[in-house]
Structure formats: structure tokens, C-alpha cells
């Protein structure tokens, strides 16, 4: 069956290749802005962990005394046009889950959504001067000039999926893409075996000598909606998630928290009152006193009053290893050459 899809894959690859050729030969031009732009992108469709990496990079920038902003398309947002994200109770609905989450955890960081990254970046810089702009999911969106391309690869992704769509899940040919990559970032690198990780790194190194960062997922504990933090919970929990890779959520807390059930919803799910009632009823029937969820889902779930006393949020962090010295050196160099 897959063989029948190859002609469509070649057509898609040809179209994306031609578009990149236009940019490579200056027949289409990228717009440069005053801040240094760092693209955080994928080769494949679907979740690779861009938001946890973005949050970790924002923390890193603060430690290195650099100011940052974020621009995003704002997937599945209700408000169209260019908007700065606020911390209101409807921010996830209006601006998208990920921008709302970033703003909630970094309220001092300007976050702007817009269909066009150039317009969003300009709007951000009109309101605030920053050293760096992180551009979410922008590797294939070349209208905005970027000074650093970070391309994320999920350590648990099957290598067959790097074939161009619809045969695989790749948005473009990896052979052409590697020319534009500055750093590869292997996410969830601690959720696979050492052998699996080495196989992936060897596969990358066979195609390019570009440096590789490893992004480990780190479980930092849990927090309540009131702000109290704990390392774990003694009682079993009912886990709720609506993310692209729900199995990664389970792997992150494996052995730390006992789960009676993991209720999985589609990525970017909009929860309803009926669903919340069903969750609470089933959790009680299964002897789970607490409801546990991801930070991305908590942005939406925290507004349901019946959940507020029972909801705990996973505090997930990212720690970098690998070619970190080269990465930090690159950041410092870019900051020193900012217009």
C-alpha cells in the first residue's frame, strides 16, 4: 500500500525543494529584523517537544542575561491576525495552547501570535526591544530571516518516518534540510536506551557534521493550582492528557507516581463540562483522589471549578547535554553582533 504513495511523496518533495531553491538563490527573500531570530522547528509533522525546549531556552537566556521574545502561529486559536498574548483565562482559546502556556510560565516575556511570522516579529519589536526572538515551528517558513536554525528530532521517532509525506512524516527531504540546520536537538533523549540514542546520532552524523544537542526530559515534581509543589503523590492518580505523544508523559513519571488510568484526548483538545464530569466520576470509581495532567492541558483544565481542588500539574523540565559548549558560544556570538 505504501508503494502507491511514493508518486505523491515525490511531488511533495519536488514542491518543497523548489520553494527552498527559490530562497537559496535569492529569488525569494527573507526579511531581517533587529533582534536575532532562533527558529525551533521540525523535520516531521507532529510533536517533537518544541514547547518544553522553548521554555528551557527562555530560562537559559535569562541566566545569560539576554532578553527574549517568542513568535508563533498559534495553532487552532480563535483570534485571527497578529496579537500579543495576555495572561487572561481565555488565552489558550484566543491565542493557542502553547503560546498561552509560555506566557503563563514566563509572564515577563513578550509572546506574539500571527499567521505571518514576519508581521508577528515586527509587532513584537514595536512593543519591546529584545536580544533574541524564538520562532516556533519555523524551519520550513523562511520568509523571516533566522540567525540560528535548531531542528528537533524525537528520540523515539521511527527512522522510516523521515521519508517525505505521505510515505513518511517528513515535511521535506532530510538531504536538503541538513544544509540549513545549525544544531540538531534530540528530544526525550533519556527516554530511549543508550543503543537507540547512539543509532540515531550515527544516522545524523552519516548525513552531516552539524553539532547535536541532547535534550533530556526531567521530572521536577508536581504543583497544585495554588502553587504548592511536591516531589510526588502517595495516592494513585488519574492522568489526563491531550498532547501529541501521550506515551512520553507516562514515561516521564514512570516509577514515581502510580497511575490508575491514563485518559488520552487528542492534541490541542478543548475540554467540555461533560468530559470533566466523566473524568471525575471515573477517577472516584477507580479510587483516585487526584487528577494529574500536563502543563499544556492545565492551561485549559484549571478553569473548571470542580477540578481545582483535585488537579495537580506535572512540572517537566529539559536539561541539555552534548555539544553545549558550541551552542552557548554561538548564542554569545550572536548577542554580540546584534544590530
C-alpha positions, 0 to 999 in steps of 0.5 A: 500500500505504501508503494502507491504513495511514493508518486505523491511523496515525490511531488511533495518533495519536488514542491518543497525543494523548489520553494527552498531553491527559490530562497537559496538563490535569492529569488525569494527573500527573507526579511531581517529584523533587529533582534536575532531570530532562533527558529525551533522547528521540525523535520516531521509533522507532529510533536517533537517537544518544541514547547518544553525546549522553548521554555528551557531556552527562555530560562537559559537566556535569562541566566545569560542575561539576554532578553527574549521574545517568542513568535508563533502561529498559534495553532487552532486559536480563535483570534485571527491576525497578529496579537500579543498574548495576555495572561487572561483565562481565555488565552489558550482559546484566543491565542493557542495552547502553547503560546498561552502556556509560555506566557503563563510560565514566563509572564515577563516575556513578550509572546506574539501570535500571527499567521505571518511570522514576519508581521508577528516579529515586527509587532513584537519589536514595536512593543519591546526591544529584545536580544533574541526572538524564538520562532516556533515551528519555523524551519520550513517558513523562511520568509523571516530571516533566522540567525540560528536554525535548531531542528528537533528530532524525537528520540523515539521517532521511527527512522522510516518516518523521515521519508517525505509525506505521505510515505513518511512524516517528513515535511521535506527531504532530510538531504536538503534540510541538513544544509540549513540546520545549525544544531540538531536537538534530540528530544526525550533523549533519556527516554530511549536506551543508550543503543537507540540514542547512539543509532540515531546520532550515527544516522545524523552524523552519516548525513552531516557534521552539524553539532547535536544537542541532547535534550533530556526530559526531567521530572521536577515534581508536581504543583497544585493550582495554588502553587504548592509543589511536591516531589510526588503523590502517595495516592494513585492518580488519574492522568489526563492528557491531550498532547501529541505523544501521550506515551512520553508523559507516562514515561516521564513519571514512570516509577514515581507516581502510580497511575490508575488510568491514563485518559488520552484526548487528542492534541490541542483538545478543548475540554467540555463540562461533560468530559470533566464530569466523566473524568471525575466520576471515573477517577472516584470509581477507580479510587483516585483522589487526584487528577494529574495532567500536563502543563499544556492541558492545565492551561485549559483544565484549571478553569473548571471549578470542580477540578481545582481542588483535585488537579495537580500539574506535572512540572517537566523540565529539559536539561541539555547535554552534548555539544553545549559548549558550541551552542552557548558560544554561538548564542554569545556570538550572536548577542554580540553582533546584534544590530 
